[in-house]
């Protein structure tokens, strides 16, 4: 999950073992009045439903990947995605941290465990403390850097999520 143009489709593409199903369509002038494209100037396509990929972990476990569209007009779809979700990655662009607030809010509202991954767009360098403060992110939520174009970097993000979920499952109930 994450804001518009933060690299969700790219991450699913880079790490999926199957050819990902993606729902990208060419951006048109009709969307200019609906979607703010000022921060993603070179973007020519946009996700209009969910992207889907898969990673086989072992003979019994498969990780299904869903990339949700980031535009505000598609946020109503996100709540449906949470049914049966074990955890989530909030992908952020540190040049536009505010675009991630809604994703974090919805995950917290649904009680869905998540991590935050800062996708490298070559923007300003922020410290972990600055990012945590800007996102009001608790210390127990993992925060990692990534390059969604790079398979090994995207795998690291997913491994971090799985480790976080494992840690949470071993904690005694509150």
Secondary structure, DSSP 4 states (H G I P E B T S, - for coil): -BSTTSSHHHHHHHH-SS--B--EEE--GGGTTTS--TT-TT--EEESSEEEEEEE-SSS-EEEEEEE--SGGGGGGHHHHTTT---EEEEEEGGGGGGGHHHHHHHHHHT--EEEEEE--S-----HHHHHHHHT--TTS-EEEE-TT-HHHHHHHHHHHHHHHHHHHHSPP-
